[in-house]
Amino acid sequence: FPAARVKVFNRWGNMVYNASPYNNNWDGKPDSGSGYLPAATYFYIVDVYGDGTDVKSGYLEFQP
């Protein structure tokens, strides 16, 4: 899905990662700052086609 968009949010709703297009390369590091995100539950939104017609969402548990 070359036009996929991915957004990852922390538990307070702050976006910590945003990629458009997403190249399957997120390694647990935030867009800003350095190092890995802390161990926690994060929420994601994936816009599969990049046009809002097929949006998936859920959560992930991250352990660096």
N, C-alpha and C positions, 0 to 999 in steps of 0.2 A: 504494500500500500504506500506508494511513493508520496502521496499528499497527506498522510496521517499527521495529526496534531496531538501532542501529549502534554498534559498539565498535571503536576503533582502538587498537592497542598498538605500543609501540616494540620494538626488537630485544631488549630485556631483559625483555619481558613486562609492562611497566608500562602501564596504560591511560592514554592521553593524551586520548581523546575518547570520550564516551558520550552518545547521544541516544535518547530514547524518549518519544514517537514521533519518528522522523527526518523532517525536513521538507525534505530535499535542500538543505541550506544550509551544509554544512561547508566552510569556506574555508581550512583548513590551520592553524587556530589551535587550541591545546590548550584543554581545559576550564578549566585554571587557568593563571595567569601572563599574560603579555602578548606580543604579537608572534606571528610564525609559528613553527611547528616547524622544526627544522633539516633541511636536505636529508638524506634517508636513506630506507631501506626500512622501511615500516610494514606491519603485519598487521591485517586487519579481519575482523570477524564480523558478518554481517547476518542477523538473525532476521526473515525476510520478513513473516510474519504476526504476529509478536510473541508466539507461543505455543510456539515450539520445534519446530514441525512441518516447517518448511522453512528450514534454516539454511545459509547460504553463507559461505565463508571464502576468504581468499587474501591476496595482498600488493599493495602499491602503492609506487611510487617517487615520493617527493615532492620537488619542486624549487620552493622559494618564489620 
